Amino acid sequence: MARTHARLLVTLWDDADWLALTSAQHDVYTALLTTHDLSWCGVAPLLPQRLVAWSSDLTHRKVQACLDVLASDCAGRFLVIDPTTGEVLVRSFVRHDDLLKQPNVTKAMLAALARVRSETVRLSVVAELGRTYKHGPDLKGWQIMQALSPELFEEVLANPSGEPFAKGIREPLAKPFREGMPN
């Protein structure tokens, strides 16, 4: 099931970090959020050259500068980038796109998370899941996660603060799904 739309919350315009960004940084973030390449866990291939092609006034240098700012702690860390694995995470995607309200979308998110190569990116997704659980422990997706990936569910519960590198979650999951479950 492919994504057909992206959720962009209107409360973004109340966020001081967002308002501090330039229009080019807004455009790069929005392009990443709306790309067909963005997975159900908010991860896309890090391909700045594609972003350059989507606007007549962007250059590789401008896109890279925007990516650097969007990934910085100073700007609110809108993105998590791992240049080693070539992956970029739209950090708040799993929290804001209501993925855990829908069991089938939760399954798609779990499958996408199992394909993430970057440990830094994976831990950031787990942190966002922790923040999601803190504010929505009754969402239907948690039951699906607990059934299909109990190790991941325990990892989320062990990180209720949603801190990306909280103690006890540095080890990757050897098997993100139970035996016999599709990847």
C-alpha positions as CSV (number, residue, x, y, z in Angstrom):
1,M,0.0,0.0,0.0
2,A,1.6,3.2,-1.2
3,R,1.2,6.6,0.5
4,T,-1.1,8.9,-1.4
5,H,-0.9,12.0,0.7
6,A,1.0,13.6,3.6
7,R,-0.3,15.2,6.7
8,L,0.9,18.7,7.4
9,L,-0.5,20.0,10.6
10,V,-1.6,23.6,10.7
11,T,-0.2,24.0,14.1
12,L,3.2,24.0,12.4
13,W,2.7,27.8,12.0
14,D,2.6,28.1,15.8
15,D,6.0,26.4,16.2
16,A,8.8,28.9,16.9
17,D,11.4,26.6,15.4
18,W,9.5,26.3,12.1
19,L,8.9,30.0,11.9
20,A,12.7,30.6,12.3
21,L,13.4,28.6,9.1
22,T,13.7,30.1,5.7
23,S,11.3,29.5,2.8
24,A,13.9,27.3,1.1
25,Q,14.1,25.2,4.3
26,H,10.3,24.9,4.4
27,D,10.3,23.8,0.8
28,V,13.0,21.1,1.4
29,Y,11.2,19.8,4.4
30,T,7.8,19.8,2.6
31,A,9.4,18.1,-0.4
32,L,10.8,15.3,1.8
33,L,7.5,14.9,3.6
34,T,5.6,14.6,0.4
35,T,7.9,12.5,-1.7
36,H,6.8,9.1,-2.9
37,D,10.0,7.7,-1.5
38,L,9.1,8.4,2.1
39,S,8.3,5.1,3.8
40,W,5.6,4.4,6.4
41,C,8.1,5.1,9.2
42,G,9.1,8.4,7.8
43,V,12.5,7.4,6.2
44,A,13.6,8.3,2.6
45,P,16.8,7.8,0.7
46,L,19.1,10.8,1.1
47,L,19.1,12.0,-2.5
48,P,19.7,15.8,-2.5
49,Q,19.9,15.8,-6.3
50,R,16.2,14.8,-6.5
51,L,15.3,17.8,-4.4
52,V,17.3,20.1,-6.7
53,A,15.3,18.9,-9.7
54,W,12.0,19.8,-8.0
55,S,12.6,23.6,-8.0
56,S,14.1,25.9,-10.6
57,D,16.0,28.0,-8.1
58,L,17.5,25.2,-6.0
59,T,21.1,24.1,-6.3
60,H,22.9,21.2,-4.7
61,R,24.7,23.6,-2.3
62,K,21.4,25.2,-1.3
63,V,19.7,21.9,-0.7
64,Q,22.6,20.6,1.4
65,A,22.6,23.8,3.5
66,C,18.9,23.4,4.1
67,L,19.3,19.7,5.0
68,D,22.1,20.7,7.4
69,V,19.9,23.3,9.2
70,L,16.8,21.0,9.3
71,A,18.9,18.3,10.9
72,S,20.5,20.6,13.5
73,D,19.5,20.7,17.1
74,C,19.5,24.5,16.8
75,A,16.6,24.4,14.3
76,G,14.6,21.9,16.3
77,R,15.9,18.8,14.5
78,F,13.2,18.4,11.9
79,L,15.3,15.7,10.2
80,V,17.6,13.0,11.3
81,I,20.2,12.2,8.6
82,D,22.7,9.3,8.4
83,P,25.0,10.0,5.5
84,T,26.7,6.6,6.0
85,T,23.5,4.7,5.1
86,G,22.1,7.4,2.9
87,E,18.9,7.7,4.9
88,V,16.9,10.7,6.1
89,L,14.1,10.6,8.6
90,V,11.3,13.2,8.8
91,R,11.5,12.9,12.6
92,S,8.0,13.5,13.7
93,F,6.3,11.6,10.9
94,V,5.2,8.5,12.9
95,R,3.8,10.8,15.6
96,H,2.0,13.3,13.5
97,D,0.7,11.1,10.7
98,D,-1.6,9.1,13.0
99,L,-0.1,5.8,11.8
100,L,-0.9,4.0,15.1
101,K,-4.6,4.7,14.8
102,Q,-4.9,2.2,11.9
103,P,-3.8,-1.4,12.3
104,N,-2.9,-2.0,8.7
105,V,-0.9,1.2,8.5
106,T,0.9,0.1,11.7
107,K,1.9,-3.1,10.0
108,A,3.2,-1.1,7.1
109,M,5.2,1.1,9.5
110,L,6.7,-2.0,11.2
111,A,7.7,-3.5,7.9
112,A,9.3,-0.1,6.8
113,L,11.1,0.2,10.1
114,A,12.6,-3.3,9.7
115,R,14.2,-2.1,6.4
116,V,16.0,0.9,8.0
117,R,19.7,0.4,7.9
118,S,20.8,3.3,10.1
119,E,20.9,2.6,13.8
120,T,20.7,6.3,14.5
121,V,17.6,6.7,12.4
122,R,16.0,3.6,13.9
123,L,16.6,4.8,17.4
124,S,15.0,8.2,16.5
125,V,11.9,6.4,15.2
126,V,11.7,4.4,18.4
127,A,12.0,7.7,20.3
128,E,9.1,9.2,18.4
129,L,7.1,6.0,19.0
130,G,7.9,6.5,22.7
131,R,6.5,10.1,22.5
132,T,3.5,8.8,20.7
133,Y,2.8,6.1,23.3
134,K,3.1,8.7,26.1
135,H,0.3,10.7,24.5
136,G,-1.8,7.9,23.0
137,P,-1.4,4.6,24.9
138,D,-4.8,3.5,23.8
139,L,-4.1,3.6,20.0
140,K,-5.1,0.4,18.1
141,G,-1.6,0.1,16.6
142,W,0.0,-0.7,19.9
143,Q,-1.8,-4.1,20.0
144,I,-0.5,-4.9,16.5
145,M,3.0,-3.9,17.4
146,Q,2.9,-6.0,20.6
147,A,1.7,-9.0,18.6
148,L,4.0,-8.7,15.6
149,S,7.1,-7.2,17.2
150,P,7.1,-7.6,21.0
151,E,10.8,-6.7,21.2
152,L,10.1,-3.3,19.6
153,F,7.1,-2.7,21.7
154,E,9.2,-3.4,24.9
155,E,11.8,-1.0,23.5
156,V,9.2,1.7,23.1
157,L,7.9,1.1,26.6
158,A,11.4,1.3,28.0
159,N,11.8,4.8,26.5
160,P,8.7,6.7,27.7
161,S,10.5,10.0,27.5
162,G,11.0,9.7,23.8
163,E,14.6,10.6,24.1
164,P,16.4,9.3,21.0
165,F,19.3,7.7,22.8
166,A,17.8,6.8,26.2
167,K,19.6,4.2,28.2
168,G,18.8,0.6,27.2
169,I,17.9,1.1,23.6
170,R,21.2,1.2,21.8
171,E,21.1,-2.4,20.6
172,P,19.3,-3.1,17.4
173,L,16.6,-5.7,17.3
174,A,18.0,-8.9,15.9
175,K,14.5,-10.0,14.7
176,P,12.0,-7.2,14.4
177,F,9.1,-9.6,13.8
178,R,8.1,-12.9,15.4
179,E,9.0,-16.1,13.7
180,G,6.8,-16.8,10.7
181,M,5.6,-13.2,10.3
182,P,6.2,-11.5,7.0
183,N,9.0,-8.8,6.8
